[in-house]
């Protein structure tokens, strides 16, 4: 497991007033859910369902799909490991920079791995420090030559085994990476963590349809937090090569309960269920999930207001000399320092202002100056801007 995920306040010997390090937006009213769980605490005295049948049925009804296309897990991260296990030994391509658990899970289950890393990645913004070549996702998957180049474009990133990469150019042709081998699993996050960018729905559909032998694992844990159109579960389950990850943790700000689910074609879901341990989803999490399916408007979030505040925060940070805040299509975004390290800034903010940010230097393809911010309240955001400005103006 990667050392250095967000929400690591436990590493500091003081209380954190404002946590920008986690992408969970916690300024929501969870009292209805808490009241329901308090009234149902007796469930902890019994084993949960060996497989969460009722919750899978409830989610399927809510999404307009069959129960056979849903697999509930103890958080979306457990789903990542189940998928890697179900398809162990495959050749995986991971579009980076992105969530590290895809690679960790693939290594655990003996996948050969390639990272497609900035600036060629489709997961980077159209402008800003990490801008560059943004190929359409549906363009052909091709191999890197021995010189590390594909046509005229560099195949950047660390490649543990050559596999197909998303690249652009009508001059390219479809060729295997090695005799009889190709990328059999593509992992991507949409909206992407940590960049906040979204792959358009039409590109996603074209990629899936043009590569029927490749399984596309689309992590849509942050799907609620964008206004961009995404592939819906009802649309995705029709494809025999598409899996989607979803997080109730993120939407309802309850990371301590660990609750997520996978949707996909029944044949794929059957393979994922085959590696899920019995009783893996605890009784309180199942009870919470059933309540939220029955009351989906619990913990309302004003998404337009949150995204507008995110844009205001990006602009305010970009007014600080020596700092770049990247464009985003959700409520979190990537920042970079022109000099100095994000680790030093993180320690200073925690020590001096009880503010926590996510040092993003350990994401594949990012450097020591990168950090991630998740939008909080206007007051907290202003306090962050003031603190970072002070840090940089003092020449640290």
Residue pairs with C-beta under 8 A, 6 or more apart in sequence:
1 100
1 101
1 104
2 100
2 101
2 104
2 362
3 362
4 359
4 362
5 100
6 21
6 22
6 23
6 358
6 372
6 374
7 19
7 21
7 22
7 24
7 255
7 356
8 21
8 356
9 16
9 19
9 21
9 356
12 350
12 351
12 356
14 350
14 351
14 354
15 354
16 350
16 354
16 355
16 356
17 353
17 354
17 355
17 380
18 353
18 354
18 355
18 356
18 376
18 380
18 383
18 384
19 26
19 356
19 376
20 355
20 356
20 357
20 358
20 373
20 374
20 375
20 376
20 380
20 384
21 356
21 357
21 358
21 372
21 374
22 255
22 358
22 374
23 193
23 222
23 250
23 331
23 332
23 372
23 374
24 249
24 250
24 253
24 255
24 374
25 225
25 253
25 301
25 306
25 331
25 374
25 375
25 376
26 253
27 376
27 377
28 252
28 253
28 299
28 300
28 301
29 299
29 300
30 252
30 253
30 254
30 298
30 299
32 295
32 298
32 299
33 252
33 254
33 288
33 291
33 292
33 298
33 299
36 287
36 288
36 291
37 284
37 287
37 288
37 291
40 284
40 287
41 284
43 283
43 284
43 286
43 287
44 283
44 284
46 283
47 279
47 283
48 279
48 281
48 282
48 283
48 286
49 279
49 286
50 278
50 279
51 72
51 273
51 276
51 278
52 72
52 281
52 286
52 289
53 67
54 286
54 290
55 72
55 281
55 286
55 289
55 290
55 293
56 67
56 70
56 71
56 72
56 261
57 67
58 289
58 290
58 293
58 294
59 70
59 72
59 261
59 289
59 293
60 66
60 67
60 69
60 70
61 293
62 293
62 296
63 70
63 232
63 233
63 234
63 263
64 233
64 234
65 233
65 234
65 237
65 263
66 237
66 266
68 266
68 269
68 270
69 233
69 237
69 263
69 264
69 265
69 266
69 269
70 261
70 262
70 263
70 269
71 79
71 82
71 261
71 262
71 263
71 269
71 272
71 273
71 276
72 259
72 260
72 261
72 281
72 286
72 289
73 79
73 82
73 259
73 260
73 261
73 262
73 276
73 280
73 281
74 258
74 259
74 260
74 280
74 281
74 282
74 285
75 247
75 249
75 255
75 258
75 259
75 260
76 219
76 221
76 245
76 246
76 247
76 249
76 250
76 260
77 101
77 260
78 258
78 260
78 280
79 245
79 260
79 261
79 262
79 272
80 101
80 102
80 105
80 217
80 219
80 245
81 101
81 105
81 108
81 109
82 262
82 272
82 275
82 276
83 105
83 185
83 217
83 243
83 262
83 272
84 92
84 102
84 105
84 106
84 108
84 109
84 111
85 105
85 108
85 109
85 275
86 271
86 272
86 274
86 275
87 109
87 111
87 184
87 185
87 215
87 271
88 109
88 110
88 111
89 109
89 110
89 111
90 111
90 112
90 184
90 185
90 215
91 111
91 112
91 114
91 161
91 163
91 177
91 181
91 182
91 183
91 184
91 185
92 102
92 106
92 111
92 112
92 113
92 114
92 163
92 183
92 184
92 185
92 186
92 187
93 113
93 114
93 115
93 116
93 141
93 163
93 164
93 165
93 166
93 183
93 185
93 186
93 187
94 102
94 103
94 106
94 113
94 114
94 115
94 116
94 187
94 188
94 364
95 116
95 121
95 122
95 123
95 166
95 186
95 187
95 188
95 189
95 192
96 115
96 116
96 117
96 118
96 121
96 123
96 157
96 363
96 364
96 365
97 117
97 118
97 121
97 123
97 194
97 195
97 360
97 363
97 364
97 365
97 366
98 123
98 187
98 188
98 189
98 192
98 193
98 194
98 363
98 364
99 189
99 193
99 219
100 362
100 363
100 364
102 187
102 217
102 219
103 113
103 115
103 364
106 113
106 185
106 187
107 113
111 185
112 160
112 161
112 163
113 160
113 161
114 157
114 159
114 160
114 161
114 162
114 163
114 165
114 183
115 157
115 158
115 159
115 160
115 364
115 365
116 155
116 156
116 157
116 165
116 166
117 156
117 157
117 158
117 364
117 365
118 124
118 130
118 132
118 156
118 157
118 365
118 366
119 130
119 131
119 132
119 133
119 156
120 132
120 133
120 135
120 153
120 154
120 155
120 156
120 157
120 165
120 167
121 157
121 365
122 134
122 135
122 136
122 137
122 166
122 199
122 203
123 188
123 189
123 192
123 195
123 197
123 199
124 130
124 131
124 132
124 134
124 195
124 197
125 131
125 195
125 197
125 326
125 327
125 328
126 134
126 327
127 327
128 324
128 326
128 327
129 324
129 326
129 336
130 195
130 326
130 334
130 336
133 153
133 168
135 166
135 167
135 168
135 169
136 168
136 203
136 206
137 166
137 199
137 200
137 203
137 204
137 206
137 207
138 202
138 203
138 205
138 206
138 207
138 210
139 166
139 167
139 168
139 169
139 172
140 167
140 172
140 173
140 174
140 210
141 164
141 165
141 166
141 167
141 174
141 182
141 183
141 211
141 214
142 150
142 151
142 164
142 165
142 167
142 172
142 173
142 174
142 175
143 150
143 162
143 163
143 164
143 165
143 175
143 176
143 177
144 150
144 155
144 159
144 162
144 165
144 177
148 154
148 155
149 155
150 165
150 167
150 172
151 167
151 169
151 171
151 172
152 169
153 167
153 168
153 169
155 165
155 167
156 365
157 364
157 365
158 364
161 177
162 177
162 178
163 177
163 181
163 182
163 183
164 177
164 182
164 183
164 214
165 183
166 207
176 182
177 183
182 213
182 214
183 214
184 213
184 214
184 215
185 214
185 215
185 217
186 207
186 211
186 214
186 215
186 216
186 217
187 217
187 219
188 199
188 216
188 217
188 218
188 219
189 219
189 221
189 222
190 198
190 199
190 204
190 218
190 219
190 220
190 223
190 230
191 197
191 198
191 222
191 223
191 225
191 226
191 228
191 329
191 330
192 198
192 199
193 221
193 222
193 332
193 372
194 332
194 333
194 334
194 358
194 360
194 363
194 366
194 370
194 372
195 326
195 328
195 333
195 334
196 326
196 327
196 328
196 329
196 330
196 331
196 332
196 333
196 334
197 327
197 328
197 329
198 226
198 228
198 230
198 329
198 330
200 228
200 229
201 228
201 229
201 230
201 231
204 216
204 218
204 230
204 231
205 231
205 235
207 216
208 216
208 239
208 241
208 242
209 239
211 241
212 240
212 241
213 241
214 241
215 241
215 242
215 243
215 268
216 239
216 241
216 242
216 243
217 243
217 245
218 231
218 236
218 242
218 243
218 244
218 245
219 244
219 245
220 230
220 244
220 245
220 246
221 245
221 246
221 247
221 249
221 250
221 260
222 247
222 250
222 330
222 331
222 332
223 230
223 246
224 250
224 251
224 301
224 303
225 250
225 303
225 306
225 307
225 330
225 331
226 307
226 329
226 330
227 303
227 304
227 307
227 329
228 329
231 242
231 244
233 244
233 246
233 263
236 242
236 243
236 244
236 263
236 264
237 263
237 264
237 265
237 266
238 265
239 265
240 265
240 267
240 268
241 265
241 268
242 264
242 265
242 268
243 262
243 263
243 264
243 265
243 268
243 269
243 272
244 262
244 263
244 264
245 260
245 261
245 262
246 260
246 261
246 262
246 263
247 259
247 260
248 254
248 259
248 260
248 261
248 288
248 289
248 292
249 255
249 257
249 258
249 259
249 260
251 299
252 288
252 292
252 298
252 299
253 299
254 288
257 282
257 284
257 285
257 288
258 281
258 282
258 285
259 281
259 285
259 288
259 289
262 269
262 272
263 269
264 272
291 298
292 298
306 331
306 375
307 330
307 331
309 375
309 378
309 381
310 328
310 330
310 331
310 332
310 333
310 375
312 378
312 381
313 325
313 373
313 375
313 381
313 384
313 385
314 325
314 326
314 327
314 328
314 333
315 325
316 381
316 382
316 385
317 323
317 325
317 335
317 373
317 385
317 388
318 324
318 325
320 385
320 388
320 389
320 392
321 392
322 337
322 338
322 339
322 392
323 335
323 336
323 337
323 338
323 388
323 392
324 335
324 336
324 338
325 333
325 334
325 335
325 373
326 333
326 334
326 335
326 336
327 333
328 334
331 374
331 375
332 372
332 373
332 374
332 375
333 372
333 373
334 360
334 366
334 370
334 371
334 372
335 370
335 371
335 372
335 373
336 367
336 369
336 370
336 371
337 345
337 369
337 371
337 392
338 369
339 369
340 369
340 396
341 361
341 368
341 369
342 357
342 359
342 360
342 361
342 368
342 369
342 370
342 371
343 359
343 361
343 368
344 396
345 357
345 371
345 388
345 391
345 396
346 356
346 357
346 358
346 359
346 371
348 391
348 396
349 355
349 356
349 357
349 384
349 387
349 388
349 391
350 356
352 387
353 383
353 387
355 383
355 384
355 387
357 371
357 372
357 373
357 384
358 371
358 372
358 373
358 374
359 370
359 371
360 366
360 370
360 371
360 372
361 367
361 368
361 369
361 370
361 371
363 370
373 384
375 381
376 384
